[in-house]
Amino acid sequence: MKALVVGGAGGMGQAVARNLIKQDEFQRVILGDIQPDPHRLHEKLRESEKVVLTKLDVMDHQGLVQAMKEVDVVVHCAGPFYRTAIPVARAAVEARVNYIDICDDYEAAALLYESEIDSAARKAGIAVLTGMGSDPGTNNLIAKYYADRLDRVEEIELYWVVSIADIEHGAAWDHSLHMVTGMVPQFIDGRLEQVEGGTGDEVVTFLEPLGDCLVSYVGHPQPFTMPRYIEGVKKVIVKGALVPTWVHKLIKEQKETGFLSKEPVEVKGKQVIPYDLTLELWRRIPEGRDRGPTASGMKVVVKGERGGKSVSYTADIVGRTAAGTGLPAAIAAWMFCTGEVRATGVLAPEGCIDAEKFLREFVRRGARIHETEVTRSLLSL
């Protein structure tokens, strides 16, 4: 089997590739990147006989199609996905190759579902699996795993924090600013609602070394995708933040003062887009400023009923962002190539991946999930 990792020289792409080369099923892992500098690669990738590094531009449709025709599965890691998911998915459909991405932008997920890509993928007999990273991705499947063990699902609450010490500059920062601008989707009281990004502050406790963290509503795909596949759920919300807290608070101030506006303003006779300026300035955090622990975390809470009793499941994970994102995407690629996944069309993880099989493989490969279950009689409420 051959895999193409789009954005393969980036942090997330390399994390996917390091997992793929461990799998006997993959004899070749092609890293396609706009900057194919071998010095960017992790030592294990530079030394692997399976790895090929090549130049690839996500906006070069014909180049993408040609590269994809040579492989069995594509894993797209070149964000920000609200700009790149659609063109790369279209190329995969034309090449008739199964596509996986780690898209965490709600606009891209909605466009994939609502565009012609869904019907075209079905006609081509391939899957366009979107959101197969950590969040979305692993937490979707944890939620689905718990939902399948309940008679009735009421609420799914998804929380995450990412330490700025644990991310690279580039697409991750672009997404982090973009997801709190404007109105973002949340599934509340059985319907999709638009709420203001960056509102709904809440303190959530994560595993150490993260502890108590301030989070707020963010624009992620799960409120849009989960109600499609988890019958009867009335609430799906996503709250997240960058930590330490000073980062989260400063981003909120930048939003309130117009520094995240994408409308151009005139400065000394030149047109400047505040968002672009702010994004560039976040690349220049002063030395000595608190960057938090080199770890990130997520929490999944699923509430419902089973056997006439109220049941609440909670799962917590803490670890590195790249590793936590790369592993689930690599597992999905393996599941496609071994025939575990046969669905076609545009799909979210909870819509085509067997949650129990995925989590078994996830843990077998070294991941750790801290789980709690609370059951109470409904009569006592």
C-alpha positions as CSV (number, residue, x, y, z in Angstrom):
1,M,0.0,0.0,0.0
2,K,1.0,3.6,-0.7
3,A,-0.1,6.7,1.2
4,L,0.2,10.3,0.3
5,V,0.4,12.8,3.2
6,V,-0.5,16.3,1.9
7,G,1.4,18.9,4.0
8,G,3.7,16.0,4.9
9,A,6.6,18.1,6.0
10,G,4.5,20.0,8.6
11,G,4.2,19.1,12.2
12,M,0.9,17.3,11.9
13,G,1.8,15.6,8.6
14,Q,5.0,14.3,10.0
15,A,3.1,12.9,13.0
16,V,0.8,11.0,10.6
17,A,3.8,9.7,8.6
18,R,5.7,8.5,11.7
19,N,2.8,6.3,12.5
20,L,2.3,5.1,8.9
21,I,5.8,3.9,8.5
22,K,5.4,1.6,11.5
23,Q,2.6,-0.2,9.7
24,D,3.6,-3.2,7.6
25,E,0.7,-2.6,5.2
26,F,2.3,0.6,3.9
27,Q,5.4,0.1,1.8
28,R,5.6,3.8,0.6
29,V,4.7,7.0,2.4
30,I,4.9,10.1,0.1
31,L,5.2,13.4,1.9
32,G,3.9,16.1,-0.4
33,D,4.6,19.7,0.7
34,I,5.0,23.2,-0.7
35,Q,8.4,23.4,1.1
36,P,10.0,19.9,0.6
37,D,13.1,20.6,2.7
38,P,14.5,17.3,4.1
39,H,16.0,19.2,7.0
40,R,12.4,19.9,8.2
41,L,11.9,16.2,8.7
42,H,12.1,14.2,11.9
43,E,15.2,11.9,11.9
44,K,13.0,8.7,11.7
45,L,11.4,10.0,8.5
46,R,14.7,11.1,6.9
47,E,16.2,7.6,7.6
48,S,13.2,5.5,6.5
49,E,13.4,3.8,3.2
50,K,9.6,4.0,3.0
51,V,9.6,7.8,2.8
52,V,9.6,10.0,-0.3
53,L,9.6,13.8,0.0
54,T,8.2,15.7,-3.0
55,K,7.0,19.2,-3.8
56,L,3.2,19.6,-3.9
57,D,1.0,22.6,-3.9
58,V,-2.5,22.2,-2.6
59,M,-3.8,24.8,-5.1
60,D,-2.4,22.9,-8.1
61,H,-5.3,20.7,-9.0
62,Q,-3.7,18.7,-11.7
63,G,-0.6,18.2,-9.7
64,L,-2.7,16.9,-6.8
65,V,-4.7,14.6,-9.0
66,Q,-1.6,13.1,-10.6
67,A,0.1,12.5,-7.3
68,M,-3.1,10.9,-5.8
69,K,-3.5,8.5,-8.7
70,E,-0.3,6.8,-7.6
71,V,-1.5,5.9,-4.1
72,D,-4.1,4.0,-2.2
73,V,-5.1,6.6,0.4
74,V,-4.6,10.3,0.9
75,V,-4.2,12.0,4.4
76,H,-4.6,15.8,4.1
77,C,-2.8,17.8,6.8
78,A,-2.2,21.1,5.2
79,G,-4.4,23.7,7.0
80,P,-6.0,26.0,7.6
81,F,-8.8,23.7,6.3
82,Y,-11.3,26.4,5.7
83,R,-9.0,27.3,2.8
84,T,-7.7,23.9,1.7
85,A,-10.1,21.1,2.4
86,I,-12.4,21.6,-0.6
87,P,-9.7,21.8,-3.3
88,V,-7.8,18.7,-1.9
89,A,-11.0,16.7,-1.5
90,R,-12.1,17.5,-5.1
91,A,-8.7,16.3,-6.4
92,A,-9.1,13.0,-4.4
93,V,-12.6,12.5,-5.9
94,E,-11.2,13.0,-9.4
95,A,-8.3,10.6,-8.7
96,R,-10.8,8.1,-7.2
97,V,-8.7,7.6,-4.0
98,N,-10.0,7.4,-0.4
99,Y,-9.4,10.7,1.4
100,I,-8.8,11.5,5.1
101,D,-8.3,14.9,6.6
102,I,-7.7,16.3,10.1
103,C,-10.0,19.3,9.4
104,D,-11.1,21.2,12.5
105,D,-12.9,24.0,10.7
106,Y,-16.7,23.9,10.8
107,E,-17.1,25.8,7.5
108,A,-15.1,23.3,5.5
109,A,-17.0,20.3,7.0
110,A,-20.3,21.9,6.1
111,L,-19.2,22.7,2.6
112,L,-17.9,19.1,2.1
113,Y,-21.3,17.7,3.1
114,E,-23.4,20.3,1.2
115,S,-21.4,20.5,-2.0
116,E,-21.3,18.2,-5.0
117,I,-18.3,16.4,-3.4
118,D,-20.6,14.0,-1.5
119,S,-22.5,12.7,-4.5
120,A,-19.3,12.7,-6.6
121,A,-17.4,10.7,-4.0
122,R,-20.3,8.1,-3.9
123,K,-20.3,7.9,-7.6
124,A,-16.5,7.4,-7.6
125,G,-16.8,4.7,-4.9
126,I,-14.5,6.5,-2.4
127,A,-14.8,8.0,1.0
128,V,-14.1,11.6,2.0
129,L,-13.5,11.2,5.7
130,T,-13.3,14.7,7.3
131,G,-12.1,15.5,10.9
132,M,-10.0,12.5,11.7
133,G,-7.5,14.0,14.1
134,S,-7.8,14.5,17.8
135,D,-10.6,17.1,18.1
136,P,-12.5,16.4,15.9
137,G,-11.6,12.7,15.5
138,T,-10.7,10.8,18.6
139,N,-13.3,12.6,20.7
140,N,-16.0,12.0,18.1
141,L,-15.4,8.2,18.4
142,I,-15.2,8.3,22.2
143,A,-18.6,10.0,22.2
144,K,-20.0,7.5,19.8
145,Y,-18.6,4.6,21.8
146,Y,-20.4,5.9,24.9
147,A,-23.5,6.7,23.0
148,D,-23.8,3.2,21.7
149,R,-23.9,2.0,25.4
150,L,-26.9,4.1,26.3
151,D,-30.6,3.6,25.7
152,R,-31.0,7.3,25.1
153,V,-28.4,10.0,24.6
154,E,-29.1,13.5,25.8
155,E,-26.0,15.6,25.8
156,I,-22.4,15.5,24.5
157,E,-20.0,18.1,25.8
158,L,-16.5,18.4,24.2
159,Y,-13.8,20.4,25.8
160,W,-10.1,20.9,24.8
161,V,-7.1,23.1,25.5
162,V,-3.9,23.4,23.6
163,S,-0.8,24.9,25.1
164,I,1.1,27.4,22.9
165,A,4.3,25.5,23.9
166,D,2.8,22.5,22.1
167,I,2.0,24.0,18.7
168,E,4.0,25.3,15.7
169,H,3.4,28.7,14.2
170,G,1.3,28.7,11.0
171,A,-2.0,27.0,10.3
172,A,-2.6,26.1,14.0
173,W,-2.5,29.8,14.9
174,D,-4.7,30.8,12.0
175,H,-7.3,28.2,13.0
176,S,-7.1,29.3,16.7
177,L,-7.9,32.9,15.8
178,H,-10.4,32.1,13.1
179,M,-12.5,29.7,15.3
180,V,-13.5,32.5,17.7
181,T,-14.4,35.1,15.1
182,G,-18.0,35.6,14.1
183,M,-20.9,33.2,14.9
184,V,-20.1,29.5,15.3
185,P,-22.4,26.5,15.4
186,Q,-23.5,24.7,18.5
187,F,-26.3,22.0,18.7
188,I,-28.6,23.2,21.6
189,D,-32.1,22.0,22.4
190,G,-32.2,19.7,19.4
191,R,-31.3,22.2,16.8
192,L,-28.3,23.9,15.3
193,E,-27.8,27.3,16.8
194,Q,-25.3,30.1,15.9
195,V,-23.5,31.5,19.0
196,E,-20.8,34.1,19.2
197,G,-17.4,32.6,19.1
198,G,-15.3,33.2,22.3
199,T,-18.4,33.5,24.6
200,G,-19.8,31.1,27.1
201,D,-16.7,31.1,29.4
202,E,-16.5,28.1,31.6
203,V,-13.7,26.7,33.9
204,V,-13.1,23.0,33.1
205,T,-10.7,20.7,34.9
206,F,-8.3,18.7,32.7
207,L,-5.7,16.1,33.7
208,E,-2.4,17.3,35.1
209,P,-0.2,19.2,34.2
210,L,-3.1,21.3,32.8
211,G,-5.6,21.5,35.7
212,D,-8.3,24.2,35.7
213,C,-8.6,26.0,32.4
214,L,-10.9,28.7,31.1
215,V,-12.6,27.7,27.8
216,S,-15.3,29.2,25.6
217,Y,-17.4,28.3,22.5
218,V,-15.3,27.6,19.4
219,G,-16.1,26.8,15.8
220,H,-15.6,23.0,15.3
221,P,-17.5,20.6,13.2
222,Q,-19.0,18.2,15.8
223,P,-22.3,20.2,16.4
224,F,-22.9,19.9,12.7
225,T,-21.9,16.2,12.2
226,M,-22.7,14.3,15.4
227,P,-26.5,14.8,15.3
228,R,-26.4,13.1,11.9
229,Y,-25.1,9.9,13.4
230,I,-26.1,9.8,17.1
231,E,-29.9,9.5,17.2
232,G,-31.9,11.5,19.6
233,V,-29.0,13.7,21.0
234,K,-30.3,17.1,22.1
235,K,-27.1,18.9,22.8
236,V,-23.6,18.9,21.3
237,I,-21.3,21.7,22.3
238,V,-17.6,22.4,21.8
239,K,-15.6,24.7,24.0
240,G,-11.8,25.2,23.8
241,A,-8.9,27.6,24.3
242,L,-5.3,28.2,24.0
243,V,-3.4,28.2,27.3
244,P,-1.9,29.7,29.4
245,T,-4.9,31.8,30.3
246,W,-3.2,35.1,29.3
247,V,-3.3,33.9,25.7
248,H,-7.0,33.1,25.8
249,K,-7.8,36.5,27.4
250,L,-5.6,38.4,25.0
251,I,-7.3,36.8,22.0
252,K,-10.7,37.8,23.4
253,E,-9.4,41.4,23.8
254,Q,-8.1,41.4,20.2
255,K,-11.5,40.3,19.0
256,E,-13.3,42.9,21.0
257,T,-11.0,45.7,19.8
258,G,-11.2,44.8,16.1
259,F,-7.8,43.2,15.7
260,L,-9.4,40.0,14.5
261,S,-11.4,41.8,11.8
262,K,-10.9,40.7,8.2
263,E,-12.2,43.9,6.8
264,P,-9.3,46.1,5.5
265,V,-8.5,49.4,7.2
266,E,-6.4,52.3,5.8
267,V,-3.2,53.0,7.8
268,K,-0.9,55.8,6.4
269,G,-2.3,55.3,2.9
270,K,-2.1,51.6,2.9
271,Q,-4.8,48.9,3.2
272,V,-4.1,46.6,6.2
273,I,-6.2,43.6,7.3
274,P,-6.1,43.6,11.1
275,Y,-6.5,39.8,11.3
276,D,-3.4,39.2,9.1
277,L,-1.4,41.6,11.2
278,T,-2.5,40.0,14.5
279,L,-1.7,36.5,13.2
280,E,1.8,37.7,12.2
281,L,2.4,39.3,15.7
282,W,1.5,36.0,17.4
283,R,4.6,34.6,15.8
284,R,6.7,37.0,17.9
285,I,5.8,36.2,21.5
286,P,8.6,37.7,23.6
287,E,11.2,35.4,25.1
288,G,10.5,34.6,28.7
289,R,6.7,34.9,28.4
290,D,4.9,32.0,30.0
291,R,4.1,29.4,27.3
292,G,2.5,26.8,29.5
293,P,3.3,23.1,29.7
294,T,4.3,21.1,26.7
295,A,1.0,19.3,26.7
296,S,-2.6,19.6,25.6
297,G,-5.8,18.0,26.7
298,M,-9.3,17.1,25.9
299,K,-12.4,16.0,27.8
300,V,-15.5,14.2,26.5
301,V,-18.7,14.1,28.5
302,V,-21.7,12.0,27.4
303,K,-25.0,12.0,29.3
304,G,-28.1,9.9,28.9
305,E,-30.1,7.0,30.2
306,R,-29.6,3.2,30.4
307,G,-31.9,0.7,32.1
308,G,-34.0,3.5,33.7
309,K,-31.0,5.2,35.2
310,S,-29.2,8.4,34.5
311,V,-25.7,7.7,33.2
312,S,-22.8,10.1,32.7
313,Y,-19.5,9.1,31.0
314,T,-16.4,11.2,31.1
315,A,-13.1,10.6,29.2
316,D,-9.9,12.6,29.7
317,I,-6.8,12.5,27.6
318,V,-3.6,14.6,28.0
319,G,-0.6,14.5,25.6
320,R,1.2,16.2,22.7
321,T,-0.9,17.8,20.0
322,A,0.9,16.5,17.0
323,A,1.1,12.9,18.3
324,G,-2.5,13.0,19.4
325,T,-3.6,14.2,15.9
326,G,-1.3,12.0,13.8
327,L,-2.2,8.7,15.5
328,P,-6.0,8.6,14.8
329,A,-5.5,9.7,11.2
330,A,-2.9,6.9,10.7
331,I,-5.2,4.4,12.3
332,A,-8.0,5.5,9.9
333,A,-5.7,5.1,6.9
334,W,-4.9,1.6,8.1
335,M,-8.6,0.7,8.5
336,F,-9.3,1.9,5.0
337,C,-6.5,-0.1,3.5
338,T,-7.3,-3.3,5.4
339,G,-11.0,-3.1,4.4
340,E,-12.3,-2.1,7.8
341,V,-14.1,0.9,6.2
342,R,-16.1,0.5,3.1
343,A,-18.5,3.5,3.3
344,T,-18.5,6.1,0.5
345,G,-19.4,9.8,0.3
346,V,-18.6,12.6,2.7
347,L,-18.4,11.2,6.3
348,A,-17.4,12.1,9.8
349,P,-15.5,9.6,12.0
350,E,-18.6,8.7,13.9
351,G,-20.4,7.9,10.7
352,C,-18.0,5.3,9.2
353,I,-15.4,4.2,11.8
354,D,-16.2,1.4,14.3
355,A,-15.6,3.2,17.5
356,E,-14.8,0.1,19.6
357,K,-12.3,-1.2,17.1
358,F,-10.7,2.3,16.7
359,L,-10.3,2.8,20.5
360,R,-8.9,-0.7,20.9
361,E,-6.2,0.1,18.3
362,F,-5.7,3.6,19.7
363,V,-4.9,2.2,23.2
364,R,-2.8,-0.7,21.7
365,R,-0.6,1.9,20.1
366,G,0.2,3.6,23.3
367,A,-2.6,6.1,23.9
368,R,-4.1,6.4,27.4
369,I,-7.7,7.4,28.3
370,H,-8.9,8.1,31.8
371,E,-12.5,7.1,32.1
372,T,-15.2,7.6,34.7
373,E,-18.8,6.4,34.8
374,V,-21.5,7.8,37.1
375,T,-24.9,6.0,37.4
376,R,-27.8,7.4,39.4
377,S,-31.4,6.4,39.8
378,L,-33.8,8.8,38.0
379,L,-36.1,8.6,41.0
380,S,-33.5,10.4,43.2
381,L,-33.1,13.4,40.9
